[in-house]
């Protein structure tokens, strides 16, 4: 699975993309409330990793989970 953080604009918020190994989009959610989105998508086992990446990884850098 791949993680990508994208920067928003004035009107569009920052988003997170999660993609599978074939780079198909699995999830797309705002950075403002990631825990709720992670639970809603059923990705609880990756919750700690994703929250840590949101805080640490720069925008536009692709990261493999």
N, C-alpha and C positions, 0 to 999 in steps of 0.2 A: 504494500500500500504506500502511496505517495502523499505528501503533505505540501501544500502551497498556500502562502499567505499573500493576498493581494490588497494593495492600498486602494482605498476609495477616494472620492472627491468630496467637494463641499456638500453635495446632496446625496451621494452614495457612500454607505459605510464600508469599512474594511471587511473583507470576507476571507474565509478559509475554504479551500477545496481539498477534498480527499479523493484520491483516484486509485484504482486497482492496478495490478501489474501490467495490464494491457492499456493503461492510461484512460480507462473509462471512468467518468465522473460517478462517484459513490455518494458523496455528500457535498453540500455547499451551504454554509451558514455564516452568520455574522460573528465577529469577534467579541461583540458586546456581551453576549450571554452564552458562552460555549458549552457549559456544563448541561444546561437544559437541552440544547440541540443534540449533544452527544448521546444523552439518555434517550431522547425521542427517536434517534436513528438506530439505537441498539448497539452502540459502540462503547459500552461502559468499560470493557477490558482495556481500551486504549485511552481512557479519560485522562489519566495522569500524564502520559506522554504527550497528548495533544495540547493540554493546558500548558505544560512546560514549553512546548514548541511555540505556542502563541506568544508567550512572553519573551522568548529568547531568539528565535529565528528572524532574520531580516525579511522585509517584503521582497517578493519576487524570487526567493531562493527555493528550489525544489529540494525536498528532504525525504528520504526513504525511511518508513517506519519498519 
